[in-house]
């Protein structure tokens, strides 16, 4: 066998391009900003898979992941490689016993401030300590805490396809730490399904809200009063501002995890939001609106928030 044939035999295979695949939205400098997502990234680096880590990152940024589903105890994904059929990937972690989950929920409900931080996408280290107290290891500490599998022929585990799934999962966890609890079988609905045991004490300290004078005996309020049309004149707020931040709430929340658009989510939402803000101020000021284009730009046509296929059923 010639040396040329041997060289071509081991040449790297080019993956089949995917249209509408799930891709990482964070920049490489801003990836895994939160402490809990960095724990998962360090776990991936502990596998020491060499160049496969870089190729897996390229797969994640290039949108080679066709689907990704999160369920209690596992993450299931399809990753398109060089073969016609996408590879089936799984990342598994342990789900605690129902008694342990109930204890975690009880302790979190007893700490309203910690629960409130979770609901605004923050994970205090005290939450991890609280879970540890109940017998649940929230974050994987070593490779033995999770198991991975891919249907590709690569003998190294995890392979580049699993590495791509890891990168997408880490970005999703960075944006929403409640997914950590969902992986352990504790959904958002379960956390919000009850009230803390000392809720009565909080209720006693909370002053009663005075009843409106014009409310009926059954607590209802007349529509005119509710909408402020009870004979009052409309307040004058002055001229409309000429500029403003586009999509400020989206800018605060950050990129949408598991985004399928060809362009970055923040770039698309900034373009559309900027036009919406300008037209909104013109309408509010009573100015003549500019006629919209009949054919929007390609970036705008991609503003379709498809289902992320995240399953958090307990």
PASEBA-1860 file (N, C-alpha, C; in nm, 3 decimals):
! residues 314
1> XXXXXXXX> 0.085/-0.121/0.000/0.000/0.000/0.000/0.088/0.125/0.000 ~ 0.060/0.216/-0.087/0.143/0.336/-0.099/0.124/0.428/0.019 ~ 0.227/0.511/0.042/0.221/0.608/0.151/0.111/0.711/0.127 ~ 0.086/0.745/0.000/-0.020/0.841/-0.034/-0.157/0.787/0.003 ~ -0.178/0.658/-0.020/-0.308/0.598/0.012/-0.329/0.592/0.163 ~ -0.220/0.564/0.237/-0.232/0.562/0.382/-0.267/0.700/0.436 ~ -0.209/0.802/0.376/-0.236/0.938/0.423/-0.381/0.976/0.399 ~ -0.438/0.943/0.282/-0.577/0.977/0.253/-0.672/0.893/0.335
9> XXXXXXXX> -0.626/0.774/0.376/-0.713/0.686/0.453/-0.743/0.743/0.589 ~ -0.647/0.816/0.645/-0.663/0.873/0.778/-0.689/1.023/0.774 ~ -0.729/1.073/0.660/-0.761/1.216/0.649/-0.887/1.247/0.729 ~ -0.894/1.366/0.791/-1.013/1.402/0.869/-1.137/1.410/0.781 ~ -1.246/1.361/0.832/-1.371/1.361/0.757/-1.447/1.491/0.784 ~ -1.507/1.545/0.680/-1.580/1.672/0.691/-1.726/1.641/0.727 ~ -1.780/1.702/0.833/-1.919/1.674/0.870/-2.016/1.734/0.769 ~ -2.131/1.670/0.755/-2.236/1.719/0.666/-2.299/1.843/0.728
17> XXXXXXXX> -2.310/1.949/0.651/-2.365/2.074/0.702/-2.513/2.058/0.736 ~ -2.553/2.122/0.847/-2.691/2.115/0.896/-2.753/2.254/0.887 ~ -2.871/2.260/0.830/-2.945/2.387/0.824/-3.047/2.390/0.938 ~ -3.040/2.495/1.018/-3.132/2.505/1.131/-3.091/2.424/1.251 ~ -2.962/2.390/1.265/-2.914/2.316/1.381/-2.902/2.405/1.503 ~ -2.890/2.342/1.619/-2.874/2.417/1.744/-2.728/2.458/1.757 ~ -2.705/2.584/1.790/-2.569/2.634/1.797/-2.546/2.718/1.923 ~ -2.422/2.719/1.968/-2.382/2.801/2.083/-2.388/2.948/2.042
25> XXXXXXXX> -2.441/3.033/2.130/-2.455/3.176/2.101/-2.351/3.262/2.172 ~ -2.296/3.212/2.282/-2.199/3.291/2.358/-2.066/3.297/2.283 ~ -1.996/3.409/2.298/-1.861/3.419/2.243/-1.767/3.330/2.323 ~ -1.655/3.295/2.266/-1.562/3.206/2.336/-1.509/3.272/2.463 ~ -1.496/3.404/2.461/-1.448/3.475/2.581/-1.556/3.480/2.688 ~ -1.683/3.480/2.646/-1.792/3.489/2.743/-1.859/3.357/2.772 ~ -1.796/3.246/2.733/-1.856/3.115/2.754/-1.835/3.070/2.898 ~ -1.941/3.007/2.957/-1.936/2.954/3.094/-1.893/3.063/3.193
33> XXXXXXXX> -1.974/3.168/3.203/-1.940/3.280/3.291/-1.972/3.251/3.437 ~ -2.071/3.168/3.463/-2.115/3.143/3.601/-2.036/3.027/3.662 ~ -2.027/3.027/3.793/-1.942/2.929/3.860/-1.993/2.787/3.842 ~ -2.126/2.768/3.834/-2.177/2.632/3.821/-2.156/2.575/3.680 ~ -2.161/2.661/3.578/-2.134/2.612/3.442/-1.985/2.585/3.424 ~ -1.899/2.661/3.494/-1.756/2.634/3.486/-1.721/2.498/3.547 ~ -1.800/2.457/3.647/-1.778/2.324/3.706/-1.799/2.215/3.601 ~ -1.902/2.230/3.518/-1.928/2.133/3.411/-1.820/2.140/3.303
41> XXXXXXXX> -1.772/2.261/3.274/-1.667/2.275/3.173/-1.537/2.209/3.222 ~ -1.506/2.226/3.350/-1.386/2.162/3.404/-1.400/2.011/3.404 ~ -1.523/1.962/3.425/-1.546/1.818/3.418/-1.517/1.766/3.277 ~ -1.562/1.840/3.175/-1.535/1.800/3.037/-1.386/1.799/3.009 ~ -1.314/1.898/3.061/-1.171/1.906/3.037/-1.095/1.794/3.109 ~ -1.152/1.739/3.215/-1.087/1.629/3.288/-1.078/1.502/3.204 ~ -1.162/1.489/3.103/-1.158/1.370/3.019/-1.032/1.364/2.933 ~ -0.968/1.480/2.910/-0.844/1.487/2.832/-0.858/1.415/2.697
49> XXXXXXXX> -0.953/1.463/2.617/-0.979/1.399/2.488/-0.902/1.466/2.374 ~ -0.810/1.556/2.407/-0.721/1.614/2.307/-0.793/1.699/2.205 ~ -0.761/1.675/2.077/-0.815/1.757/1.968/-0.966/1.739/1.953 ~ -1.021/1.632/2.008/-1.166/1.611/1.998/-1.243/1.721/2.071 ~ -1.181/1.779/2.172/-1.247/1.889/2.244/-1.265/2.010/2.153 ~ -1.162/2.044/2.077/-1.173/2.156/1.983/-1.271/2.129/1.872 ~ -1.272/2.005/1.820/-1.367/1.973/1.713/-1.510/1.973/1.766 ~ -1.527/1.927/1.890/-1.660/1.932/1.950/-1.708/2.075/1.968
57> XXXXXXXX> -1.616/2.166/2.002/-1.653/2.308/2.013/-1.693/2.363/1.877 ~ -1.622/2.325/1.773/-1.657/2.370/1.638/-1.794/2.316/1.597 ~ -1.825/2.193/1.633/-1.956/2.136/1.605/-2.065/2.216/1.675 ~ -2.040/2.254/1.801/-2.141/2.326/1.879/-2.164/2.467/1.824 ~ -2.056/2.534/1.784/-2.069/2.669/1.729/-2.120/2.665/1.585 ~ -2.098/2.554/1.515/-2.141/2.545/1.376/-2.282/2.494/1.357 ~ -2.350/2.453/1.465/-2.488/2.409/1.454/-2.502/2.266/1.405 ~ -2.408/2.177/1.441/-2.415/2.038/1.397/-2.508/1.952/1.484
65> XXXXXXXX> -2.554/2.007/1.597/-2.647/1.933/1.683/-2.788/1.951/1.629 ~ -2.849/1.841/1.590/-2.981/1.845/1.527/-3.092/1.860/1.632 ~ -3.082/1.790/1.743/-3.184/1.797/1.848/-3.119/1.773/1.983 ~ -3.181/1.826/2.087/-3.130/1.808/2.222/-3.248/1.811/2.318 ~ -3.260/1.708/2.400/-3.369/1.698/2.497/-3.311/1.671/2.636 ~ -3.365/1.743/2.732/-3.322/1.725/2.870/-3.434/1.658/2.947 ~ -3.403/1.548/3.011/-3.499/1.472/3.091/-3.437/1.444/3.227 ~ -3.518/1.407/3.326/-3.460/1.370/3.456/-3.361/1.256/3.441
73> XXXXXXXX> -3.237/1.283/3.474/-3.135/1.180/3.471/-3.056/1.168/3.343 ~ -3.096/1.235/3.235/-3.020/1.220/3.111/-3.044/1.336/3.014 ~ -2.946/1.353/2.926/-2.955/1.448/2.815/-2.939/1.366/2.687 ~ -3.036/1.376/2.597/-3.036/1.298/2.473/-3.023/1.396/2.356 ~ -2.934/1.364/2.262/-2.911/1.455/2.149/-2.879/1.374/2.024 ~ -2.901/1.440/1.909/-2.862/1.386/1.779/-2.762/1.484/1.718 ~ -2.647/1.432/1.679/-2.539/1.515/1.625/-2.504/1.465/1.486 ~ -2.503/1.558/1.390/-2.471/1.523/1.252/-2.322/1.525/1.231
81> XXXXXXXX> -2.267/1.410/1.192/-2.125/1.401/1.162/-2.103/1.388/1.012 ~ -2.005/1.307/0.974/-1.974/1.288/0.833/-2.063/1.185/0.766 ~ -2.127/1.097/0.844/-2.218/0.998/0.787/-2.355/1.059/0.759 ~ -2.432/0.991/0.676/-2.565/1.041/0.642/-2.659/1.041/0.763 ~ -2.646/0.941/0.849/-2.732/0.929/0.967/-2.668/0.999/1.085 ~ -2.746/1.082/1.154/-2.695/1.152/1.271/-2.666/1.053/1.383 ~ -2.567/1.085/1.465/-2.528/0.999/1.576/-2.615/1.027/1.699 ~ -2.645/0.922/1.772/-2.725/0.932/1.894/-2.631/0.946/2.013
89> XXXXXXXX> -2.648/1.053/2.090/-2.562/1.081/2.206/-2.645/1.088/2.334 ~ -2.588/1.040/2.442/-2.654/1.046/2.573/-2.553/1.082/2.681 ~ -2.596/1.168/2.772/-2.521/1.201/2.893/-2.614/1.168/3.010 ~ -2.572/1.078/3.096/-2.656/1.032/3.207/-2.597/1.073/3.341 ~ -2.686/1.108/3.433/-2.647/1.137/3.571/-2.752/1.077/3.664 ~ -2.715/1.057/3.788/-2.804/0.991/3.882/-2.921/1.078/3.924 ~ -3.036/1.015/3.944/-3.154/1.083/3.997/-3.175/1.035/4.141 ~ -3.183/1.124/4.238/-3.196/1.081/4.378/-3.329/1.015/4.406
97> XXXXXXXX> -3.336/0.949/4.519/-3.459/0.886/4.563/-3.566/0.993/4.591 ~ -3.695/0.956/4.580/-3.802/1.054/4.607/-3.790/1.121/4.744 ~ -3.744/1.047/4.844/-3.732/1.107/4.977/-3.627/1.218/4.978 ~ -3.518/1.197/4.905/-3.413/1.300/4.898/-3.464/1.422/4.822 ~ -3.535/1.400/4.711/-3.590/1.512/4.635/-3.690/1.591/4.718 ~ -3.774/1.522/4.793/-3.872/1.590/4.878/-3.802/1.674/4.984 ~ -3.691/1.623/5.037/-3.617/1.698/5.139/-3.553/1.823/5.078 ~ -3.501/1.811/4.955/-3.442/1.928/4.888/-3.549/2.034/4.865
105> XXXXXXXX> -3.665/1.993/4.817/-3.774/2.088/4.792/-3.817/2.154/4.923 ~ -3.826/2.076/5.031/-3.869/2.131/5.159/-3.769/2.235/5.210 ~ -3.641/2.205/5.198/-3.539/2.299/5.245/-3.537/2.426/5.160 ~ -3.555/2.412/5.029/-3.557/2.531/4.943/-3.679/2.618/4.970 ~ -3.793/2.555/4.992/-3.913/2.633/5.023/-3.899/2.704/5.158 ~ -3.818/2.649/5.247/-3.795/2.714/5.375/-3.697/2.829/5.368 ~ -3.633/2.848/5.250/-3.540/2.959/5.228/-3.590/3.045/5.112 ~ -3.688/3.132/5.135/-3.748/3.208/5.024/-3.647/3.292/4.945
113> XXXXXXXX> -3.544/3.345/5.011/-3.447/3.428/4.940/-3.365/3.344/4.842 ~ -3.326/3.224/4.884/-3.252/3.136/4.792/-3.340/3.092/4.676 ~ -3.466/3.063/4.706/-3.558/3.023/4.601/-3.581/3.137/4.503 ~ -3.589/3.260/4.553/-3.608/3.376/4.466/-3.489/3.396/4.373 ~ -3.367/3.374/4.425/-3.249/3.387/4.338/-3.248/3.281/4.229 ~ -3.293/3.161/4.262/-3.304/3.056/4.160/-3.399/3.097/4.049 ~ -3.510/3.159/4.085/-3.612/3.196/3.987/-3.566/3.310/3.897 ~ -3.464/3.385/3.938/-3.409/3.491/3.852/-3.276/3.445/3.790
121> XXXXXXXX> -3.259/3.313/3.781/-3.147/3.251/3.710/-3.013/3.274/3.778 ~ -3.011/3.270/3.908/-2.887/3.274/3.983/-2.882/3.151/4.073 ~ -2.763/3.102/4.100/-2.745/2.984/4.184/-2.646/3.016/4.294 ~ -2.694/3.057/4.410/-2.601/3.080/4.522/-2.535/2.949/4.562 ~ -2.412/2.958/4.608/-2.343/2.838/4.653/-2.414/2.774/4.772 ~ -2.493/2.855/4.844/-2.568/2.800/4.956/-2.670/2.697/4.911 ~ -2.719/2.709/4.787/-2.815/2.611/4.735/-2.748/2.475/4.717 ~ -2.625/2.476/4.664/-2.551/2.351/4.649/-2.522/2.289/4.785
129> XXXXXXXX> -2.489/2.373/4.886/-2.466/2.322/5.021/-2.593/2.265/5.081 ~ -2.705/2.331/5.053/-2.834/2.283/5.104/-2.869/2.147/5.042 ~ -2.844/2.132/4.912/-2.870/2.003/4.847/-2.779/1.895/4.903 ~ -2.654/1.932/4.932/-2.561/1.837/4.991/-2.610/1.792/5.128 ~ -2.666/1.885/5.203/-2.721/1.853/5.334/-2.835/1.753/5.324 ~ -2.913/1.762/5.216/-3.025/1.670/5.197/-2.983/1.538/5.135 ~ -2.855/1.525/5.095/-2.807/1.401/5.036/-2.800/1.402/4.885 ~ -2.806/1.521/4.822/-2.802/1.533/4.676/-2.678/1.610/4.635
137> XXXXXXXX> -2.594/1.550/4.551/-2.479/1.619/4.493/-2.526/1.687/4.366 ~ -2.545/1.819/4.373/-2.606/1.893/4.262/-2.515/1.897/4.140 ~ -2.385/1.919/4.163/-2.289/1.931/4.053/-2.199/1.809/4.050 ~ -2.174/1.754/3.931/-2.085/1.637/3.923/-1.942/1.676/3.961 ~ -1.880/1.596/4.045/-1.746/1.626/4.092/-1.638/1.554/4.012 ~ -1.672/1.440/3.958/-1.573/1.361/3.886/-1.639/1.288/3.770 ~ -1.557/1.223/3.690/-1.607/1.153/3.572/-1.699/1.036/3.610 ~ -1.679/0.984/3.732/-1.762/0.872/3.774/-1.906/0.915/3.807
145> XXXXXXXX> -1.929/1.046/3.819/-2.064/1.095/3.854/-2.158/1.093/3.735 ~ -2.106/1.084/3.612/-2.191/1.080/3.493/-2.140/0.970/3.400 ~ -2.223/0.929/3.307/-2.184/0.834/3.204/-2.223/0.890/3.068 ~ -2.144/0.858/2.966/-2.167/0.912/2.832/-2.165/0.799/2.730 ~ -2.241/0.818/2.622/-2.247/0.718/2.515/-2.277/0.788/2.384 ~ -2.211/0.741/2.276/-2.237/0.791/2.141/-2.236/0.672/2.046 ~ -2.321/0.675/1.945/-2.333/0.565/1.849/-2.226/0.570/1.741 ~ -2.135/0.668/1.744/-2.031/0.677/1.642/-1.925/0.569/1.666
153> XXXXXXXX> -1.843/0.538/1.565/-1.743/0.432/1.580/-1.617/0.473/1.656 ~ -1.609/0.596/1.702/-1.490/0.642/1.774/-1.474/0.562/1.903 ~ -1.351/0.515/1.929/-1.327/0.436/2.049/-1.305/0.522/2.172 ~ -1.281/0.650/2.153/-1.261/0.742/2.265/-1.397/0.792/2.314 ~ -1.419/0.787/2.444/-1.544/0.832/2.504/-1.512/0.928/2.619 ~ -1.559/1.055/2.610/-1.649/1.111/2.510/-1.577/1.149/2.381 ~ -1.651/1.141/2.271/-1.600/1.177/2.139/-1.632/1.324/2.111 ~ -1.601/1.369/1.989/-1.629/1.509/1.953/-1.779/1.538/1.948
161> XXXXXXXX> -1.861/1.437/1.916/-2.006/1.458/1.913/-2.060/1.482/2.054 ~ -2.013/1.404/2.150/-2.052/1.425/2.289/-1.998/1.558/2.342 ~ -1.878/1.595/2.299/-1.823/1.724/2.342/-1.911/1.839/2.295 ~ -1.966/1.829/2.173/-2.057/1.932/2.122/-2.182/1.941/2.209 ~ -2.235/1.826/2.249/-2.353/1.826/2.336/-2.319/1.888/2.471 ~ -2.199/1.858/2.523/-2.155/1.919/2.649/-2.154/2.071/2.639 ~ -2.101/2.124/2.529/-2.092/2.269/2.515/-2.231/2.333/2.514 ~ -2.324/2.273/2.443/-2.460/2.327/2.441/-2.527/2.317/2.578
169> XXXXXXXX> -2.505/2.206/2.646/-2.563/2.188/2.779/-2.504/2.288/2.877 ~ -2.374/2.312/2.869/-2.309/2.407/2.960/-2.363/2.548/2.938 ~ -2.385/2.586/2.811/-2.441/2.719/2.785/-2.583/2.731/2.840 ~ -2.664/2.624/2.823/-2.800/2.627/2.875/-2.801/2.634/3.028 ~ -2.710/2.561/3.093/-2.702/2.566/3.239/-2.654/2.702/3.287 ~ -2.565/2.765/3.210/-2.515/2.897/3.245/-2.628/2.999/3.248 ~ -2.726/2.982/3.159/-2.837/3.077/3.151/-2.950/3.044/3.247 ~ -2.966/2.917/3.283/-3.078/2.877/3.369/-3.033/2.765/3.462
177> XXXXXXXX> -2.990/2.797/3.585/-2.945/2.692/3.677/-3.055/2.599/3.724 ~ -3.182/2.635/3.701/-3.290/2.544/3.737/-3.283/2.414/3.657 ~ -3.214/2.416/3.543/-3.196/2.293/3.466/-3.112/2.191/3.542 ~ -3.026/2.239/3.633/-2.950/2.147/3.717/-3.043/2.064/3.804 ~ -3.144/2.129/3.860/-3.242/2.058/3.941/-3.331/1.971/3.855 ~ -3.362/2.019/3.732/-3.444/1.939/3.642/-3.374/1.809/3.605 ~ -3.241/1.815/3.590/-3.165/1.693/3.561/-3.175/1.593/3.676 ~ -3.196/1.643/3.796/-3.207/1.556/3.913/-3.351/1.521/3.945
185> XXXXXXXX> -3.443/1.557/3.857/-3.582/1.519/3.877/-3.665/1.618/3.955 ~ -3.615/1.741/3.974/-3.689/1.845/4.048/-3.720/1.957/3.951 ~ -3.844/1.970/3.909/-3.883/2.069/3.811/-3.917/2.203/3.878 ~ -3.927/2.305/3.796/-3.966/2.437/3.845/-4.105/2.433/3.908 ~ -4.197/2.357/3.846/-4.333/2.347/3.898/-4.333/2.282/4.036 ~ -4.244/2.187/4.058/-4.237/2.122/4.189/-4.191/2.221/4.295 ~ -4.093/2.304/4.261/-4.044/2.402/4.358/-4.150/2.504/4.394 ~ -4.233/2.543/4.296/-4.334/2.646/4.319/-4.468/2.587/4.361
193> XXXXXXXX> -4.475/2.459/4.385/-4.603/2.395/4.416/-4.651/2.414/4.557 ~ -4.572/2.470/4.645/-4.612/2.488/4.785/-4.556/2.616/4.841 ~ -4.577/2.638/4.968/-4.529/2.757/5.037/-4.444/2.712/5.155 ~ -4.353/2.796/5.205/-4.272/2.757/5.319/-4.357/2.737/5.444 ~ -4.303/2.657/5.539/-4.377/2.625/5.660/-4.406/2.748/5.745 ~ -4.318/2.849/5.742/-4.336/2.968/5.824/-4.402/3.080/5.745 ~ -4.483/3.043/5.643/-4.549/3.146/5.562/-4.649/3.226/5.646 ~ -4.710/3.163/5.747/-4.805/3.235/5.831/-4.738/3.348/5.905
201> XXXXXXXX> -4.611/3.326/5.946/-4.540/3.432/6.017/-4.516/3.551/5.926 ~ -4.483/3.525/5.799/-4.465/3.635/5.704/-4.598/3.708/5.682 ~ -4.707/3.633/5.676/-4.837/3.695/5.652/-4.877/3.787/5.766 ~ -4.839/3.750/5.889/-4.876/3.833/6.003/-4.800/3.965/6.000 ~ -4.675/3.962/5.949/-4.596/4.085/5.945/-4.631/4.174/5.827 ~ -4.697/4.119/5.726/-4.730/4.196/5.607/-4.856/4.279/5.631 ~ -4.851/4.411/5.615/-4.971/4.492/5.636/-5.077/4.464/5.531 ~ -5.201/4.474/5.573/-5.312/4.449/5.481/-5.323/4.561/5.379
209> XXXXXXXX> -5.355/4.528/5.258/-5.372/4.626/5.152/-5.511/4.689/5.165 ~ -5.521/4.822/5.176/-5.652/4.884/5.189/-5.738/4.862/5.067 ~ -5.865/4.842/5.088/-5.960/4.817/4.981/-5.997/4.948/4.913 ~ -5.999/4.954/4.780/-6.037/5.078/4.712/-6.176/5.124/4.756 ~ -6.189/5.256/4.764/-6.316/5.309/4.812/-6.428/5.287/4.714 ~ -6.395/5.282/4.583/-6.500/5.267/4.483/-6.520/5.123/4.442 ~ -6.462/5.027/4.515/-6.481/4.887/4.482/-6.615/4.838/4.536 ~ -6.673/4.745/4.463/-6.800/4.688/4.508/-6.777/4.594/4.625
217> XXXXXXXX> -6.885/4.546/4.686/-6.874/4.461/4.804/-6.804/4.329/4.772 ~ -6.815/4.283/4.647/-6.751/4.157/4.611/-6.606/4.174/4.564 ~ -6.551/4.296/4.578/-6.411/4.319/4.544/-6.387/4.362/4.401 ~ -6.489/4.366/4.316/-6.469/4.405/4.176/-6.460/4.557/4.163 ~ -6.395/4.601/4.057/-6.377/4.744/4.030/-6.434/4.773/3.893 ~ -6.499/4.888/3.882/-6.558/4.927/3.755/-6.448/4.942/3.649 ~ -6.478/4.900/3.525/-6.375/4.909/3.419/-6.321/5.050/3.399 ~ -6.410/5.152/3.404/-6.363/5.289/3.384/-6.262/5.330/3.490
225> XXXXXXXX> -6.286/5.285/3.615/-6.193/5.318/3.722/-6.060/5.246/3.703 ~ -6.067/5.117/3.662/-5.946/5.038/3.644/-5.857/5.097/3.535 ~ -5.916/5.138/3.424/-5.839/5.191/3.312/-5.814/5.341/3.322 ~ -5.856/5.404/3.433/-5.826/5.545/3.454/-5.909/5.638/3.368 ~ -6.036/5.600/3.339/-6.120/5.685/3.256/-6.237/5.744/3.335 ~ -6.218/5.757/3.464/-6.326/5.809/3.546/-6.337/5.959/3.541 ~ -6.347/6.015/3.424/-6.361/6.160/3.410/-6.230/6.235/3.416 ~ -6.116/6.163/3.431/-5.988/6.229/3.440/-5.933/6.257/3.300
233> XXXXXXXX> -5.855/6.362/3.289/-5.793/6.394/3.161/-5.667/6.311/3.143 ~ -5.633/6.283/3.020/-5.514/6.204/2.991/-5.389/6.285/3.022 ~ -5.296/6.232/3.105/-5.177/6.309/3.139/-5.088/6.331/3.018 ~ -5.019/6.443/3.019/-4.928/6.476/2.910/-4.786/6.438/2.951 ~ -4.727/6.342/2.880/-4.592/6.297/2.913/-4.486/6.371/2.834 ~ -4.525/6.468/2.756/-4.428/6.542/2.679/-4.395/6.474/2.548 ~ -4.300/6.528/2.474/-4.264/6.469/2.343/-4.199/6.333/2.360 ~ -4.214/6.251/2.261/-4.156/6.117/2.264/-4.005/6.124/2.248
241> XXXXXXXX> -3.931/6.043/2.320/-3.785/6.041/2.302/-3.749/6.000/2.160 ~ -3.637/6.051/2.114/-3.596/6.021/1.977/-3.515/5.892/1.967 ~ -3.462/5.843/2.077/-3.383/5.720/2.073/-3.403/5.643/2.202 ~ -3.365/5.517/2.201/-3.377/5.433/2.319/-3.315/5.298/2.292 ~ -3.288/5.224/2.399/-3.228/5.092/2.385/-3.329/4.996/2.324 ~ -3.284/4.917/2.228/-3.372/4.819/2.166/-3.370/4.690/2.246 ~ -3.489/4.637/2.274/-3.504/4.510/2.346/-3.423/4.509/2.475 ~ -3.449/4.602/2.568/-3.368/4.606/2.691/-3.383/4.480/2.777
249> XXXXXXXX> -3.504/4.422/2.780/-3.524/4.301/2.860/-3.444/4.185/2.804 ~ -3.444/4.172/2.671/-3.367/4.064/2.608/-3.218/4.084/2.631 ~ -3.173/4.209/2.626/-3.032/4.238/2.652/-2.995/4.197/2.793 ~ -3.088/4.216/2.886/-3.060/4.180/3.025/-3.059/4.029/3.046 ~ -3.152/3.958/2.981/-3.161/3.814/2.998/-3.050/3.740/2.926 ~ -2.995/3.798/2.819/-2.887/3.733/2.747/-2.937/3.648/2.632 ~ -2.844/3.581/2.562/-2.882/3.501/2.444/-2.978/3.389/2.480 ~ -3.062/3.354/2.385/-3.156/3.245/2.404/-3.082/3.113/2.390
257> XXXXXXXX> -3.088/3.024/2.490/-3.018/2.896/2.477/-3.084/2.807/2.373 ~ -3.003/2.721/2.312/-3.050/2.626/2.212/-3.118/2.698/2.094 ~ -3.056/2.804/2.048/-3.107/2.885/1.936/-3.077/2.815/1.805 ~ -3.172/2.817/1.711/-3.158/2.747/1.584/-3.139/2.840/1.465 ~ -3.132/2.969/1.483/-3.120/3.061/1.371/-2.982/3.057/1.308 ~ -2.973/3.099/1.183/-2.845/3.103/1.113/-2.757/3.214/1.170 ~ -2.818/3.326/1.213/-2.744/3.435/1.275/-2.757/3.425/1.426 ~ -2.671/3.496/1.497/-2.678/3.498/1.642/-2.808/3.562/1.688
265> XXXXXXXX> -2.863/3.509/1.797/-2.992/3.555/1.847/-2.987/3.704/1.882 ~ -2.883/3.749/1.951/-2.877/3.888/1.994/-2.865/3.982/1.874 ~ -2.796/3.940/1.768/-2.787/4.024/1.648/-2.924/4.039/1.582 ~ -2.997/3.927/1.574/-3.128/3.931/1.510/-3.224/4.016/1.592 ~ -3.228/3.994/1.723/-3.324/4.065/1.807/-3.290/4.214/1.815 ~ -3.162/4.250/1.803/-3.123/4.391/1.805/-3.172/4.463/1.679 ~ -3.161/4.396/1.564/-3.209/4.457/1.440/-3.360/4.477/1.443 ~ -3.432/4.371/1.477/-3.578/4.381/1.479/-3.625/4.473/1.591
273> XXXXXXXX> -3.562/4.462/1.709/-3.601/4.549/1.820/-3.574/4.695/1.793 ~ -3.464/4.725/1.725/-3.434/4.865/1.693/-3.539/4.926/1.603 ~ -3.585/4.851/1.504/-3.690/4.903/1.414/-3.822/4.916/1.489 ~ -3.852/4.819/1.577/-3.978/4.825/1.652/-3.981/4.945/1.747 ~ -3.867/4.974/1.810/-3.860/5.089/1.900/-3.884/5.219/1.825 ~ -3.818/5.234/1.710/-3.835/5.358/1.632/-3.979/5.376/1.586 ~ -4.041/5.269/1.534/-4.179/5.278/1.489/-4.275/5.300/1.606 ~ -4.242/5.239/1.720/-4.328/5.256/1.838/-4.331/5.400/1.886
281> XXXXXXXX> -4.213/5.465/1.891/-4.209/5.605/1.934/-4.283/5.695/1.833 ~ -4.271/5.665/1.703/-4.343/5.745/1.604/-4.494/5.731/1.620 ~ -4.539/5.608/1.645/-4.683/5.588/1.664/-4.731/5.658/1.790 ~ -4.652/5.651/1.896/-4.693/5.714/2.023/-4.699/5.866/2.009 ~ -4.609/5.921/1.929/-4.606/6.066/1.911/-4.703/6.114/1.804 ~ -4.775/6.020/1.738/-4.870/6.058/1.636/-4.806/6.096/1.505 ~ -4.679/6.057/1.485/-4.612/6.090/1.360/-4.650/5.989/1.251 ~ -4.622/6.028/1.128/-4.652/5.940/1.015/-4.551/5.825/1.012
289> XXXXXXXX> -4.602/5.703/1.005/-4.515/5.587/1.006/-4.462/5.559/0.867 ~ -4.336/5.518/0.863/-4.277/5.477/0.737/-4.330/5.339/0.700 ~ -4.356/5.320/0.572/-4.410/5.192/0.527/-4.301/5.084/0.533 ~ -4.338/4.969/0.591/-4.242/4.860/0.605/-4.213/4.799/0.469 ~ -4.095/4.743/0.456/-4.059/4.676/0.334/-4.146/4.553/0.312 ~ -4.173/4.524/0.188/-4.253/4.407/0.156/-4.175/4.279/0.182 ~ -4.043/4.284/0.160/-3.961/4.165/0.178/-3.858/4.194/0.287 ~ -3.874/4.135/0.407/-3.779/4.161/0.514/-3.643/4.101/0.485
297> XXXXXXXX> -3.545/4.150/0.559/-3.409/4.098/0.543/-3.404/3.953/0.590 ~ -3.306/3.878/0.540/-3.296/3.738/0.582/-3.283/3.721/0.732 ~ -3.216/3.817/0.799/-3.201/3.804/0.944/-3.336/3.807/1.013 ~ -3.430/3.887/0.959/-3.561/3.897/1.023/-3.644/3.772/0.999 ~ -3.625/3.710/0.885/-3.704/3.590/0.858/-3.664/3.477/0.949 ~ -3.544/3.484/1.007/-3.500/3.377/1.096/-3.547/3.397/1.239 ~ -3.621/3.505/1.266/-3.669/3.532/1.401/-3.791/3.445/1.429 ~ -3.771/3.318/1.432/-3.878/3.223/1.463/-3.829/3.141/1.581
305> XXXXXXXX> -3.888/3.162/1.696/-3.843/3.093/1.816/-3.902/2.954/1.817 ~ -3.826/2.860/1.763/-3.874/2.724/1.760/-3.864/2.660/1.899 ~ -3.930/2.549/1.913/-3.927/2.479/2.042/-3.787/2.429/2.070 ~ -3.739/2.449/2.193/-3.609/2.401/2.233/-3.611/2.255/2.274 ~ -3.729/2.197/2.277/-3.746/2.055/2.306/-3.688/2.016/2.442 ~ -3.691/2.108/2.536/-3.647/2.075/2.671/-3.761/2.010/2.745 ~ -3.739/1.894/2.797/-3.840/1.823/2.876/-3.797/1.825/3.022 ~ -3.882/1.880/3.106/-3.854/1.883/3.247/-3.966/1.814/3.325
313> XX> -4.012/1.700/3.271/-4.118/1.626/3.336/-4.058/1.536/3.445 ~ -4.120/1.536/3.556/-4.074/1.455/3.668/-4.145/1.321/3.665
END
